[in-house]
Amino acid sequence: MSDLTRGRWIEVDLGAQCLILREGEAVLAEHAVSTAVNGPGEREGSGCTPRGWHRVRARIGAGLPAGTVFRARRPTGEVYDEALGREQPGRDWILTRILWLSGLEPGRNRLGDVDSMRRYIYIHGCPDTFPMGRPLSKGCVRMRNAELIALFDRVPAGTPVYLHE
């Protein structure tokens, strides 16, 4: 077992489209997610979900209502509802909470044109009508809002995150 997996950590299985919260090897919670429609990949501008070891660099949105809409990591003052969704059907909705990921592997997901943090890769909420279990995002890991709030409340900044196929 790696030092990164001795305590609490998050595993994201891109093939199974699931996120697992772990304590060592024990499973604490498991959730269906949606990762990139373009599949796995690390290059900036690829629209892919990066692989490898990351850490939660920042936790954004604590205490805000479920459905809070974010743009550039700032709440817009909007709370998502179906009417807002109909008004802006092509918008990439980032809702409720953000766990901003930073790569730990230079040349793979950190620094240069593969830097996950500079690519703004998050674990974030999305409209609850969006399907889970299928890759449909633009690179981030999408979750149901209630499940994201539960995860957010259980993971501090610095929590290791391993994304793999």
C-alpha positions as CSV (number, residue, x, y, z in Angstrom):
1,M,0.0,0.0,0.0
2,S,1.3,3.4,-1.0
3,D,1.7,6.2,1.6
4,L,-1.1,8.0,-0.3
5,T,-3.5,5.2,0.4
6,R,-2.9,4.8,4.2
7,G,-5.5,7.3,5.3
8,R,-8.6,8.7,3.6
9,W,-8.4,9.0,-0.2
10,I,-10.6,9.1,-3.3
11,E,-10.5,6.6,-6.2
12,V,-12.1,7.5,-9.5
13,D,-12.5,4.5,-11.8
14,L,-12.9,6.0,-15.3
15,G,-13.9,2.7,-16.9
16,A,-16.6,2.0,-14.3
17,Q,-17.6,5.6,-14.0
18,C,-17.5,5.5,-10.2
19,L,-15.9,7.4,-7.3
20,I,-15.0,5.5,-4.2
21,L,-14.2,7.2,-0.9
22,R,-11.7,5.0,1.0
23,E,-10.0,4.8,4.3
24,G,-6.9,2.6,3.5
25,E,-8.4,-0.3,1.7
26,A,-11.9,0.0,3.3
27,V,-14.7,1.5,1.2
28,L,-16.6,4.3,3.0
29,A,-18.8,5.4,0.1
30,E,-19.3,4.7,-3.6
31,H,-21.0,7.0,-6.1
32,A,-21.7,6.9,-9.9
33,V,-20.0,9.8,-11.7
34,S,-19.6,11.2,-15.2
35,T,-16.1,11.8,-16.5
36,A,-15.0,13.2,-19.9
37,V,-16.9,12.3,-23.1
38,N,-13.5,12.5,-24.8
39,G,-12.1,9.8,-22.5
40,P,-8.9,9.8,-20.5
41,G,-6.0,12.1,-21.2
42,E,-3.8,14.8,-19.8
43,R,-3.2,17.4,-22.4
44,E,-4.5,20.9,-22.0
45,G,-7.4,21.6,-24.3
46,S,-8.1,17.9,-24.8
47,G,-11.4,17.9,-22.9
48,C,-10.2,14.6,-21.3
49,T,-10.2,13.5,-17.7
50,P,-6.6,13.2,-16.4
51,R,-5.2,10.0,-14.8
52,G,-2.8,9.4,-12.0
53,W,-2.3,10.7,-8.5
54,H,-3.7,14.1,-7.5
55,R,-4.6,16.0,-4.3
56,V,-7.6,18.1,-3.4
57,R,-5.9,21.5,-3.7
58,A,-9.0,23.6,-2.8
59,R,-12.5,23.1,-1.4
60,I,-14.9,25.7,-2.7
61,G,-18.5,26.3,-1.7
62,A,-18.8,25.2,1.9
63,G,-22.1,26.2,3.4
64,L,-23.7,27.3,0.1
65,P,-27.1,25.9,-1.0
66,A,-27.3,22.8,-3.2
67,G,-27.5,23.9,-6.8
68,T,-25.4,27.0,-6.3
69,V,-24.0,28.0,-9.7
70,F,-20.2,28.7,-10.1
71,R,-18.3,30.5,-12.8
72,A,-14.5,30.7,-12.5
73,R,-14.8,29.1,-9.0
74,R,-17.0,32.0,-7.8
75,P,-20.7,31.7,-7.0
76,T,-22.8,33.7,-9.5
77,G,-25.7,34.3,-7.2
78,E,-27.8,31.8,-9.2
79,V,-29.2,28.6,-7.9
80,Y,-29.8,26.0,-10.6
81,D,-33.4,25.1,-11.5
82,E,-35.0,23.7,-14.7
83,A,-36.0,27.1,-16.0
84,L,-32.3,28.3,-15.8
85,G,-31.3,25.1,-17.5
86,R,-33.7,25.7,-20.3
87,E,-32.5,29.3,-20.7
88,Q,-28.9,28.2,-21.1
89,P,-29.0,24.6,-22.6
90,G,-25.3,24.5,-23.7
91,R,-23.8,25.8,-20.5
92,D,-21.3,23.6,-18.7
93,W,-22.9,23.6,-15.2
94,I,-20.6,23.6,-12.2
95,L,-22.9,23.4,-9.2
96,T,-23.0,23.1,-5.4
97,R,-19.3,22.4,-4.4
98,I,-15.9,22.2,-6.1
99,L,-13.0,20.0,-5.2
100,W,-10.2,21.4,-7.3
101,L,-7.5,18.8,-8.2
102,S,-3.8,19.3,-8.5
103,G,-1.6,16.7,-10.1
104,L,1.2,15.0,-8.1
105,E,3.1,13.5,-11.1
106,P,5.4,16.0,-12.9
107,G,5.2,15.4,-16.7
108,R,2.0,13.3,-16.4
109,N,-0.5,15.6,-14.6
110,R,1.6,18.4,-13.2
111,L,3.5,21.2,-14.9
112,G,3.7,22.1,-18.6
113,D,0.8,21.3,-20.9
114,V,-0.5,18.4,-18.7
115,D,-1.1,20.4,-15.4
116,S,-4.5,19.3,-14.0
117,M,-4.8,22.4,-11.8
118,R,-4.1,24.8,-14.6
119,R,-6.7,22.8,-16.7
120,Y,-9.2,23.5,-13.9
121,I,-10.0,19.9,-13.3
122,Y,-12.6,19.5,-10.5
123,I,-14.9,17.1,-8.8
124,H,-18.2,19.1,-9.0
125,G,-21.9,18.9,-9.0
126,C,-24.1,19.1,-12.0
127,P,-27.9,19.2,-12.7
128,D,-29.5,16.1,-11.1
129,T,-31.1,15.4,-14.5
130,F,-27.7,14.8,-16.1
131,P,-26.9,11.0,-16.4
132,M,-24.3,9.4,-14.2
133,G,-22.4,6.3,-15.1
134,R,-21.7,7.5,-18.6
135,P,-18.8,9.8,-19.7
136,L,-20.4,13.1,-20.7
137,S,-18.3,15.9,-19.1
138,K,-15.7,18.2,-20.6
139,G,-12.9,16.7,-18.4
140,C,-14.1,17.1,-14.8
141,V,-15.7,14.5,-12.6
142,R,-19.4,15.2,-12.3
143,M,-21.4,14.0,-9.3
144,R,-25.0,14.3,-8.0
145,N,-25.3,17.3,-5.8
146,A,-26.4,15.6,-2.5
147,E,-23.6,13.0,-3.0
148,L,-21.1,15.7,-3.6
149,I,-22.1,17.6,-0.4
150,A,-21.7,14.3,1.6
151,L,-18.2,13.7,0.0
152,F,-17.1,17.4,0.5
153,D,-18.0,17.2,4.2
154,R,-15.7,14.1,4.6
155,V,-12.6,15.2,2.7
156,P,-10.2,18.0,3.7
157,A,-7.9,19.9,1.4
158,G,-4.9,17.6,0.7
159,T,-6.9,14.4,0.3
160,P,-5.2,12.1,-2.3
161,V,-7.2,11.3,-5.4
162,Y,-6.3,8.5,-7.8
163,L,-7.9,8.5,-11.3
164,H,-7.4,5.4,-13.4
165,E,-9.0,3.4,-16.3
